[in-house]
Amino acid sequence: MLTKRHEYMLQLTQVLGSYASQVQLAAKEGYTDSAKAAEDSLIDIVNLAYSCNFINLNSIKINHPGIDWRETRYRTGLQVTVTEDGSKIKDSIDSVIRNKVETSSEIWFLLITTNGHGNTRKHGKYSARTITINDIVRQISVLPDKAFFLAVESVKEKLSRWFMPHEKILPHVRKPQLLLHPPLAFIDYHNLRDRMEPKDDILQAVTNQLNDFIRSFSNLPTPVRAIIAKIVHHAPAQDNRVRPLRIELTEFYYHLSEKEQCELNDMILIMKQNHHGSIHQSNPRFADDGDDDGVTIHYDHHVELAWSVCEPDMNIYTALKSFYLQHLDASKLYSALENAAFSELATPS
């Protein structure tokens, strides 16, 4: 049984991850209102997580140059952005210098992303510290109970529409809720009708494949389904439905509760035994560890989900994520995986 703190930590991870994904998607489509709204949505959360007292300068002067927030005690400036490359840092600091903005020599950059963690770099006489949504989650996770639950309430208040209602812990396995109707929208979205001959068989073939997946997935223990839901949620979306979803193992650890971290190897073993995923190695490189034995080969490790089918080719995890993000939303995908309930895929006749 999860403690109340662990339950809230799971929800916080999902909510802030979903929030960042939707802001990023909106920004890519040219809609900047969501990114601007992040300033007001996140300022209290950042203040609680980092024991700061930032104020929003844009509420005083619209489009304040160089920085969006400033810490009242130490004069630290902070810029909120969805841009992950270094150009935003350089442009913002140049704007601070050009406009003689009052700030300390350290400027923070809050990246609305779950891609990795931030760092610190120099730009002239300024020190640029970047933090990501992952850093905020990690910072909240180590707060004392009083501050932790205060941060939870702030997230609930500011990001309420991303917050899933609390549900009872599900039983060990779920009875499969099979699709009774062909998933027409899913088939059309992935253009599957043109990927199989004879075309008359496509509706039944895809329905059968999804139902086979649902039967197997429903038979997984609840903790394993929860881990898979997190992998799908935090893994970068693929632009090809055949490619497996994958996330770096070290990054994925930060999204887990203490109990999940301890049990992760066992859960991945169950995933592997049931053909849902496994740990993969990549990027082999030699490293001299200073031993007399010579060199050691080091690898990057990542968790990979791959329930693959052919005729038509697709990795169902990748296809599900792409479809849900386009037609529904990330929270419904997370719920579908955690509850093993994919009824939203089916189109009634």
C-alpha positions in Angstrom: 0.0 0.0 0.0 1.4 3.4 -1.0 1.7 6.1 1.6 -0.2 9.3 1.1 3.0 11.1 0.2 3.9 8.4 -2.4 0.5 8.6 -3.9 0.7 12.3 -4.3 4.2 12.0 -5.7 3.0 9.7 -8.4 0.2 12.2 -9.3 2.6 15.2 -9.2 4.9 13.5 -11.6 2.1 12.7 -14.0 0.5 16.1 -13.8 3.6 18.2 -14.3 4.8 15.9 -17.1 1.4 16.2 -18.8 1.4 19.9 -18.4 4.9 20.3 -19.9 4.0 18.0 -22.9 0.9 20.0 -23.7 2.7 23.4 -23.4 5.5 22.1 -25.7 3.0 20.8 -28.2 1.0 24.1 -28.2 4.3 26.0 -28.7 5.3 23.9 -31.7 1.9 24.8 -33.3 2.6 28.5 -32.7 0.3 29.0 -29.7 2.3 30.8 -27.1 -0.6 31.5 -24.7 0.1 28.3 -22.8 3.7 29.1 -22.4 2.8 32.6 -21.1 0.3 31.1 -18.7 3.1 29.0 -17.3 4.5 32.1 -15.6 1.5 32.4 -13.3 0.9 28.7 -13.0 4.4 27.7 -11.9 5.7 30.7 -9.9 4.2 29.6 -6.6 5.2 26.0 -7.2 8.9 27.0 -7.9 8.9 29.3 -4.9 7.8 26.4 -2.6 10.1 23.9 -4.2 13.2 26.1 -4.0 12.3 28.2 -1.0 12.4 31.3 -3.1 10.3 34.5 -3.4 10.1 35.2 -7.1 7.6 37.8 -8.4 6.3 38.0 -11.9 7.7 41.1 -13.6 5.3 40.8 -16.5 2.5 41.6 -14.2 4.2 44.9 -13.6 5.4 45.5 -17.2 4.2 43.4 -20.1 7.0 41.6 -22.0 9.6 42.6 -19.4 13.0 42.5 -21.2 15.4 39.6 -20.5 13.7 38.0 -17.5 10.1 37.1 -16.5 10.6 36.8 -12.7 12.9 38.3 -10.1 13.7 37.1 -6.6 12.9 39.8 -4.1 15.8 39.1 -1.7 18.7 38.1 -3.9 17.6 39.8 -7.1 18.0 36.6 -9.1 16.3 36.8 -12.5 14.4 33.9 -14.1 13.2 33.4 -17.6 10.4 30.9 -18.4 10.8 29.3 -21.9 9.9 26.3 -24.0 13.1 26.7 -26.1 15.6 24.1 -25.1 18.7 25.2 -27.1 21.3 27.7 -25.9 20.2 30.5 -28.1 17.4 31.5 -25.7 19.9 31.8 -22.8 22.3 34.0 -24.9 19.5 36.2 -26.3 17.9 36.7 -22.8 21.2 37.6 -21.1 22.1 39.9 -24.0 18.7 41.6 -23.5 19.4 42.0 -19.8 22.7 43.7 -20.6 21.3 45.8 -23.4 18.3 47.0 -21.3 20.4 47.4 -18.0 17.9 45.1 -16.2 18.5 44.9 -12.5 19.4 41.3 -11.6 22.1 39.4 -9.8 25.0 37.7 -11.8 23.0 34.4 -11.6 20.0 34.1 -13.9 17.7 31.1 -13.9 16.0 29.6 -17.0 13.0 27.4 -16.3 12.6 25.1 -19.3 9.1 23.7 -19.7 10.3 20.2 -20.7 10.7 16.8 -19.2 13.8 16.1 -21.4 16.5 15.5 -18.8 17.8 17.9 -16.1 19.2 21.3 -16.1 22.8 22.5 -15.6 24.8 25.7 -15.1 26.9 27.5 -17.7 28.7 30.8 -18.1 27.8 33.6 -20.4 30.1 36.5 -20.0 30.0 37.7 -16.4 26.6 35.9 -15.9 26.0 32.4 -14.6 23.0 30.8 -16.3 21.3 28.0 -14.3 18.7 25.9 -16.2 16.0 23.9 -14.4 13.5 21.6 -16.0 10.2 20.1 -14.9 12.1 17.0 -13.8 14.2 19.2 -11.5 11.0 20.7 -9.9 9.6 17.1 -9.4 12.9 16.0 -7.8 13.1 19.2 -5.6 9.5 18.7 -4.3 10.2 15.0 -3.6 12.8 15.9 -0.9 10.8 18.6 0.8 9.8 18.0 4.5 6.2 16.9 4.9 4.7 20.3 5.7 6.3 22.0 2.7 5.7 18.9 0.5 1.9 18.9 1.0 1.8 22.7 0.6 3.5 22.2 -2.8 0.9 19.5 -3.6 -2.0 21.9 -2.8 -0.4 24.6 -5.0 0.0 22.2 -7.9 -3.7 21.1 -7.5 -4.8 24.7 -7.5 -2.7 26.0 -10.4 -2.9 22.9 -12.6 -6.2 21.5 -11.6 -7.3 20.5 -15.1 -4.3 18.2 -15.5 -4.9 16.6 -12.1 -6.6 13.2 -12.2 -9.1 12.4 -9.5 -8.0 9.9 -6.8 -9.0 6.4 -7.5 -8.8 3.2 -5.3 -5.8 1.0 -5.8 -6.7 -1.5 -8.5 -6.6 -5.3 -8.0 -3.5 -7.3 -8.9 -4.8 -8.1 -12.4 -7.7 -6.8 -14.5 -10.4 -8.6 -16.4 -9.8 -7.8 -20.0 -12.2 -5.2 -21.4 -12.0 -6.1 -25.0 -12.9 -3.9 -27.9 -16.3 -4.8 -29.3 -16.2 -2.4 -32.2 -13.4 -1.8 -34.7 -11.2 1.2 -33.7 -12.0 3.2 -36.8 -10.4 6.5 -35.7 -7.3 4.7 -34.7 -7.1 2.8 -38.1 -7.7 6.0 -40.0 -5.2 8.1 -38.0 -2.4 5.6 -38.7 -3.5 5.1 -42.3 -3.7 1.3 -41.7 -6.2 0.6 -44.5 -3.5 1.0 -47.1 -1.1 -1.2 -45.3 -2.7 -4.6 -45.7 -4.3 -6.7 -48.4 -7.1 -7.6 -48.7 -8.4 -4.3 -47.4 -11.7 -6.0 -46.2 -9.7 -7.8 -43.5 -8.1 -4.7 -42.0 -10.9 -3.8 -39.5 -11.0 -7.3 -37.9 -7.2 -7.8 -38.1 -6.4 -4.6 -36.1 -9.2 -5.2 -33.6 -7.8 -8.7 -33.0 -4.3 -7.4 -32.5 -5.4 -4.8 -30.1 -7.5 -7.3 -28.2 -4.5 -9.7 -27.9 -2.5 -6.8 -26.5 -5.3 -5.9 -24.0 -5.6 -9.5 -22.8 -1.9 -9.7 -22.1 -1.7 -6.2 -20.7 -4.6 -6.8 -18.3 -2.9 -9.8 -16.9 0.1 -7.8 -15.7 0.2 -6.9 -12.0 -1.0 -3.4 -11.0 2.5 -2.1 -10.1 3.9 -3.2 -13.5 1.0 -1.5 -15.4 1.8 1.6 -13.3 5.4 1.5 -14.3 4.5 1.0 -18.0 2.1 3.9 -17.8 5.0 6.1 -16.5 7.3 4.9 -19.3 4.8 5.7 -22.0 4.0 9.0 -20.4 7.6 10.2 -20.1 9.2 8.6 -23.1 9.6 10.9 -26.1 7.0 10.4 -28.7 8.2 8.7 -31.9 7.4 10.0 -35.4 7.2 6.4 -36.7 4.6 4.0 -35.3 6.9 1.0 -35.8 9.7 2.3 -33.5 9.6 1.3 -29.8 9.1 3.9 -27.0 12.2 4.3 -24.9 13.5 6.4 -22.0 17.0 6.6 -20.4 17.1 4.5 -17.3 18.8 7.1 -15.2 16.2 9.7 -16.2 13.3 7.3 -15.6 14.4 6.7 -12.0 13.5 10.3 -11.1 9.9 9.6 -12.0 9.6 6.7 -9.6 8.7 6.4 -5.9 11.2 4.9 -3.5 9.3 1.6 -3.5 9.2 1.5 -7.3 12.9 2.2 -7.6 13.6 -0.8 -5.3 11.3 -3.1 -7.3 12.1 -1.8 -10.8 14.3 -4.7 -11.8 11.6 -7.2 -10.8 9.0 -5.3 -12.7 11.1 -5.1 -15.8 11.7 -8.8 -15.6 7.9 -9.4 -15.6 7.6 -7.1 -18.5 10.2 -9.0 -20.4 8.7 -12.4 -19.6 5.4 -11.2 -21.0 7.0 -9.6 -24.1 6.1 -6.0 -23.2 9.5 -4.5 -22.7 13.1 -4.8 -21.4 16.3 -3.0 -20.7 18.5 -2.2 -23.7 22.1 -1.0 -24.0 23.4 1.6 -26.4 26.3 3.9 -27.1 29.2 1.6 -26.2 32.4 3.4 -25.3 35.8 2.6 -23.7 36.6 4.1 -20.4 39.9 3.7 -18.5 39.0 3.0 -14.9 42.6 3.1 -13.8 42.7 -0.7 -13.1 45.6 -2.9 -14.1 43.0 -5.0 -16.0 42.8 -2.4 -18.8 39.8 -0.7 -20.1 36.1 -1.1 -19.4 33.2 -0.8 -21.9 30.5 1.5 -20.7 26.9 1.7 -22.0 23.9 3.9 -21.8 20.9 1.9 -20.5 17.3 2.6 -21.5 13.9 1.0 -20.9 12.1 0.1 -24.1 8.5 -0.9 -24.7 7.8 -2.9 -27.7 4.6 -4.9 -28.3 5.1 -5.3 -32.0 2.7 -6.7 -34.6 2.8 -7.0 -38.4 0.2 -6.9 -41.1 0.1 -3.9 -40.7 3.4 -3.2 -39.0 3.2 -1.2 -35.8 4.5 -1.0 -32.2 1.2 -0.8 -30.3 2.7 1.3 -27.5 4.0 3.9 -29.9 0.7 3.8 -31.9 -1.4 4.3 -28.8 0.7 7.2 -27.5 0.5 9.0 -30.9 -3.2 8.4 -31.2 -4.1 9.5 -27.7 -2.1 12.7 -27.8 -3.6 13.6 -31.1 -7.3 12.7 -30.4 -7.6 12.7 -26.6 -4.9 13.7 -24.1 -2.0 12.5 -22.0 -4.0 12.0 -18.8 -6.5 9.7 -20.6 -3.6 7.7 -22.0 -2.1 7.3 -18.5 -5.4 6.3 -17.1 -6.0 3.8 -19.9 -2.7 2.1 -19.3 -2.9 2.1 -15.5 -6.5 0.8 -15.5 -6.0 -1.5 -18.5 -9.2 0.1 -20.0 -9.0 1.1 -23.7 -12.7 1.5 -24.5 -12.0 5.0 -25.9 -10.3 3.4 -28.9 -13.4 1.7 -30.1 -15.9 3.5 -32.4 -19.5 2.2 -31.7 -21.4 1.1 -34.8 
